[in-house]
Amino acid sequence: MRLSDATRWTIELTIGRTFLPALLALACACGGGGGAGREEQSGPGSAGGDKTPTAAGRSWQAPAGFEEVPIPDDNPMTPEKVALGGQLFFDQRLSGDGTRSCYSCHVCEQGLTDGLPTSVGAFGKKLPRSSPSLWNIGYHTEFYWDGRSPSLEAQALAAWKGANMGANPDSIAQVLNQIAGYREQFQQVFGTEATADAIVKAISAYERTILCGNTAFDRWQQGDENAVSARAKQGWEVFRGKAACGTCHAGILFTDLQYHNVGIGMDKETPDIGRNKVSNEDKHLGAFKTPSLRDVTRSAPYFHDGSVATLEEAVKLIAGGGRENPHRDPLLKPANLTDDEMGALLDLLATLECPCDLKAPPLP
């Protein structure tokens, strides 16, 4: 996504109008996939063709008011690929110890996180950061808290090889080729046997169907005045006014997809330097990607290190200007919210709960 698009979305919301119509091509840094590329493809299941639900009930049709989901040119969408990716997403046989799947870190009940302060990977390995939510992940252009992966495919491979899944991708591909159901599906979808590249492409296709755009808030913005309470509407005025939450939690995605130092963890003897490790820019010392607020009521604990237990604590911390440190983002300023304004803001955030229909399909 271009930052200018996100800014335009924010302006539309801030002045109280409905969401920006899908008129602008949404740039994607994950291997191409601009609007023109999609239009040139045709046929059932291609990026510009049939988006009907797969056998697993998944569709990549953009929610009302959203841009089209960006699709990379080298990984076009088909219902069959999405169905295969859904099986792989839930299959623990992809992990090095046979105990974990992609879903293990992104469960419905926890807002598509794992509900832990920091994740635990294969072989019981403790990881340094929390699992970020996957809602609307297909619209992102950089992945992980520090944005070190440039595409969903790259992130899936890194997590698979790394401590998250602890696997040898080529060895797992050979295991899958011994399973008749998988062997047949890979031939049908890719025209080849299972390979590490084909596996991450199928998983990424499935992840691009993980969409949240039918919350109570969305229905209210689309004209249903009864979808949210009067107090939540008051919270929206606080959100876009006094609290200035939309500065970072921008637009329809409720994230600017940028990196900010809010002070979390900077008081440690050896703090996590975040985005700086990727960019080598001083402005990114201790900066982490802005998480979406969609389904935020379910995704506790909060921040990259899971150090804040409740949503109320998290909101108070940010509304208070974050934690003091030499690299704190200058955008963070105390909002001096009253208890009533804080309560209204929390009521608003509750309207962003996403209906979650991710379910484990039958596996070969």
Residue pairs with C-beta under 8 A, 6 or more apart in sequence:
1 26
1 27
1 28
1 139
1 140
1 141
1 253
1 257
2 26
2 27
3 256
3 257
3 258
5 24
5 26
5 27
5 67
5 251
6 250
6 251
6 253
6 256
6 257
7 250
7 251
8 20
8 24
8 251
9 19
9 20
9 250
9 251
9 252
9 253
10 246
10 250
10 251
10 256
12 18
12 19
12 20
12 251
13 19
13 221
13 240
13 246
13 251
13 252
14 240
14 246
18 65
18 221
18 222
18 223
19 64
19 65
19 66
19 221
19 222
19 252
20 65
20 251
20 252
21 65
22 62
22 65
22 66
22 67
22 68
24 67
25 34
25 35
25 36
26 34
26 35
26 67
26 68
26 70
26 139
27 34
27 70
27 141
28 34
28 70
28 71
28 72
28 141
29 141
29 142
29 150
29 151
30 70
30 72
30 141
30 150
30 151
30 152
30 153
30 154
31 72
31 73
31 74
31 75
31 151
31 153
32 72
32 73
32 74
33 47
33 70
33 71
33 72
33 73
34 70
35 68
37 47
37 71
37 73
38 47
38 48
38 68
38 71
39 48
40 48
41 47
41 48
41 49
41 76
42 48
42 49
43 49
44 50
44 78
44 79
45 76
45 77
45 78
45 79
45 80
45 81
46 76
46 77
46 78
47 71
47 76
47 77
50 79
51 59
51 60
51 61
51 77
52 59
52 79
53 59
53 79
54 79
54 80
54 82
54 83
54 86
54 209
55 79
55 83
55 361
56 82
56 83
56 86
56 87
56 206
56 359
56 361
57 357
57 359
58 82
58 83
58 86
58 206
58 209
59 209
60 69
60 71
60 77
60 82
60 138
60 208
60 209
60 211
62 68
62 69
62 211
62 213
63 211
63 212
63 213
63 214
63 218
64 213
64 214
64 218
64 222
65 213
65 218
65 221
65 222
65 252
66 139
66 211
66 213
66 252
67 139
69 138
69 139
69 208
69 211
70 138
70 139
71 77
71 208
72 151
72 153
75 153
75 201
75 204
75 205
77 205
77 208
78 189
78 205
80 185
80 188
80 189
81 189
81 201
81 202
81 205
82 202
82 205
82 206
82 209
83 185
83 361
84 185
84 186
84 189
84 202
84 206
85 201
85 202
85 203
85 204
85 205
85 206
85 207
86 206
86 361
87 182
87 185
87 361
87 362
87 363
87 364
88 94
88 102
88 199
88 202
88 203
88 206
89 101
89 102
89 103
89 203
89 206
89 207
90 101
90 102
90 103
90 360
90 361
90 363
91 101
91 363
92 98
92 99
92 100
92 101
92 104
93 172
93 175
93 176
94 101
94 102
94 160
94 165
94 167
94 172
94 199
95 101
95 122
95 165
95 166
95 167
96 122
96 123
96 165
96 166
96 167
96 168
97 122
97 123
97 166
99 122
100 121
100 122
100 164
100 165
102 156
102 159
102 165
102 203
103 358
103 360
104 114
105 113
105 114
105 119
105 131
105 164
106 112
106 113
106 114
106 131
106 133
106 134
107 113
107 114
107 115
108 356
108 357
108 358
109 115
109 298
109 356
110 298
110 299
110 300
111 133
111 135
111 295
111 296
111 297
111 298
111 299
111 354
112 133
112 134
112 135
112 210
112 295
112 299
112 356
112 358
113 130
113 131
113 132
113 133
113 299
114 120
114 130
114 131
115 299
115 300
115 301
116 130
116 131
116 301
116 306
117 130
117 301
117 305
117 306
117 307
118 126
118 127
118 128
118 129
118 130
118 305
118 306
119 126
119 127
119 129
119 130
119 131
119 164
120 126
120 127
121 127
121 162
121 163
121 164
121 165
121 166
122 163
122 164
122 165
122 166
122 167
123 166
125 163
125 166
127 163
127 164
128 272
128 305
129 144
129 145
129 272
129 304
129 305
130 145
130 301
130 303
130 304
130 305
130 306
132 144
132 145
132 289
132 291
133 291
133 292
133 294
133 295
133 299
134 207
134 210
135 210
135 211
135 212
135 292
135 294
135 295
135 354
136 210
136 211
136 212
136 213
136 253
136 292
136 294
137 143
137 152
137 207
137 208
137 210
138 152
138 207
138 208
138 209
138 210
138 211
139 253
140 152
140 257
141 150
141 257
142 148
142 149
142 150
142 257
142 289
143 149
143 150
143 151
143 152
143 154
143 155
144 155
144 158
144 289
145 274
145 288
145 289
145 304
146 259
146 274
146 275
146 277
146 278
146 288
146 289
147 259
147 275
147 278
147 289
148 277
148 278
149 155
149 158
151 204
152 204
152 207
152 208
153 200
153 201
153 204
156 200
156 203
156 204
156 207
157 169
157 196
157 200
159 165
160 167
160 169
160 172
160 196
160 199
160 200
161 167
161 168
161 169
169 196
169 199
169 200
170 195
170 196
172 196
172 199
173 193
173 194
173 195
173 196
173 198
173 199
174 194
176 182
176 183
176 186
176 194
176 199
177 183
177 186
177 193
177 194
179 364
180 364
181 363
181 364
182 194
182 364
183 193
183 194
185 364
186 192
186 193
186 194
186 195
186 198
187 193
189 198
189 202
190 198
190 201
192 198
210 358
212 294
212 295
212 354
212 355
213 252
214 354
214 355
215 294
215 351
215 352
215 353
215 354
215 355
216 227
216 228
216 232
216 351
216 352
216 353
217 227
217 228
217 232
217 348
217 351
217 352
219 227
220 227
220 228
220 232
220 233
220 351
227 351
228 348
228 351
229 347
231 343
231 344
231 347
232 344
232 347
232 348
232 350
232 351
233 348
234 341
234 344
234 347
234 348
235 344
235 345
235 346
235 347
235 348
235 349
236 348
238 337
238 341
238 344
238 345
238 348
239 245
239 246
239 345
239 348
240 246
242 335
242 336
242 337
242 341
243 319
243 335
243 337
243 341
243 345
244 333
244 335
245 293
245 318
245 345
247 256
247 331
248 255
248 256
248 258
248 260
248 290
248 331
249 255
249 256
249 290
249 292
249 293
250 256
253 292
253 294
254 292
254 293
254 294
254 352
255 289
255 290
255 291
255 292
255 293
256 290
257 289
257 290
258 289
258 290
259 274
259 275
259 284
259 287
259 288
259 289
259 290
260 287
260 288
260 290
260 329
260 331
260 332
261 274
261 284
261 285
261 286
261 287
261 288
261 322
261 325
261 327
261 328
261 329
262 288
262 303
262 317
262 318
262 322
262 323
262 328
262 329
262 332
263 286
263 322
263 323
263 324
263 325
263 328
264 286
264 288
264 303
264 304
264 305
264 307
264 308
264 322
264 323
265 271
265 272
265 286
265 303
265 304
265 305
265 307
266 286
266 323
266 325
266 327
266 328
267 323
267 325
271 286
272 286
272 304
272 305
273 284
273 285
273 286
274 284
274 285
274 286
274 287
274 288
274 304
275 281
275 284
275 287
275 288
275 289
276 282
276 284
276 285
276 286
276 287
278 284
282 327
283 327
285 327
286 325
286 327
287 327
287 329
288 303
288 304
291 299
293 349
293 352
294 352
294 354
295 352
295 353
295 354
295 356
296 311
296 349
296 352
297 311
297 349
297 350
297 352
297 353
298 353
300 309
300 310
300 311
301 307
301 308
301 309
301 310
302 308
302 309
302 310
302 311
302 313
302 314
303 314
308 314
308 317
311 346
311 349
312 342
312 346
315 342
315 345
315 346
315 349
316 342
317 323
318 332
319 334
319 335
319 337
319 342
319 345
320 334
320 335
321 332
321 333
321 334
321 335
322 328
322 329
322 332
337 345
